[in-house]
Amino acid sequence: MDIKKHRKDSLRSLTNEIGVYALCDLDRNPMYIGQSKDGIRTRVSRHITSARSDVIANRQLDIWEIYEVWAWPVEEKRNID
């Protein structure tokens, strides 16, 4: 099993809509739940590359443990008059 390839494919399949995401380990257990205001794929990419990711920088999460990502896009908040 090529974990790096699986993770790359998983990232490629993510939406770039805003929403909530979960970074999961090999056993499919969520290790980190986050939300994105600038697109799920963009935010998860920053986690994986350690670029501007506090959870990685503070060593709360090891990027090598991430196997797959689950995502739940949400509609943008609308102003209702």
C-alpha positions as CSV (number, residue, x, y, z in Angstrom):
1,M,0.0,0.0,0.0
2,D,1.4,3.4,-1.0
3,I,0.2,5.8,1.7
4,K,1.7,8.9,0.0
5,K,-0.1,8.1,-3.2
6,H,-3.4,7.4,-1.4
7,R,-3.1,10.7,0.5
8,K,-2.2,12.7,-2.7
9,D,-5.3,11.1,-4.5
10,S,-7.5,11.9,-1.5
11,L,-6.3,15.5,-1.5
12,R,-6.9,15.9,-5.2
13,S,-10.5,14.7,-4.8
14,L,-11.4,17.3,-2.1
15,T,-13.6,20.2,-2.9
16,N,-12.4,23.7,-2.6
17,E,-15.7,24.9,-1.1
18,I,-15.8,26.1,2.4
19,G,-16.7,23.6,5.1
20,V,-15.5,21.2,7.8
21,Y,-12.9,18.4,7.4
22,A,-11.4,15.6,9.3
23,L,-7.8,14.4,9.0
24,C,-7.9,10.6,9.6
25,D,-5.2,8.0,10.4
26,L,-4.7,4.6,8.8
27,D,-7.5,3.1,11.0
28,R,-9.8,5.8,9.7
29,N,-10.0,7.4,13.1
30,P,-10.3,11.2,13.0
31,M,-7.2,12.8,14.5
32,Y,-8.1,16.4,13.8
33,I,-11.3,18.2,12.9
34,G,-11.1,21.7,11.3
35,Q,-13.0,24.2,9.4
36,S,-12.1,26.2,6.3
37,K,-13.1,29.6,5.2
38,D,-10.9,29.6,2.1
39,G,-11.6,26.1,0.7
40,I,-11.2,22.7,2.2
41,R,-8.5,21.5,-0.4
42,T,-6.5,24.7,0.2
43,R,-6.6,24.4,4.0
44,V,-5.8,20.7,4.1
45,S,-2.9,21.3,1.7
46,R,-1.5,23.8,4.1
47,H,-1.7,21.2,6.9
48,I,0.1,18.6,4.9
49,T,2.8,20.9,3.7
50,S,3.2,22.5,7.1
51,A,2.7,25.9,5.6
52,R,1.0,28.1,8.1
53,S,-0.5,25.3,10.1
54,D,-0.5,25.9,13.8
55,V,-1.5,22.3,14.6
56,I,1.6,21.0,12.7
57,A,3.9,23.7,14.0
58,N,3.0,23.1,17.6
59,R,3.5,19.3,17.0
60,Q,0.0,18.5,17.9
61,L,-0.3,16.4,14.8
62,D,2.2,14.4,12.8
63,I,1.6,14.8,9.1
64,W,2.9,11.3,8.5
65,E,0.0,9.8,10.4
66,I,-2.6,11.3,8.1
67,Y,-4.0,8.7,5.7
68,E,-7.2,10.2,4.4
69,V,-9.3,13.3,4.7
70,W,-13.1,13.5,5.0
71,A,-14.9,16.7,4.0
72,W,-18.3,18.2,4.5
73,P,-18.8,21.3,2.4
74,V,-21.4,23.8,3.6
75,E,-23.3,26.6,1.9
76,E,-21.9,30.0,2.4
77,K,-23.8,32.0,5.1
78,R,-26.3,34.3,3.4
79,N,-27.6,37.5,4.7
80,I,-31.4,37.3,5.0
81,D,-33.3,40.5,5.2
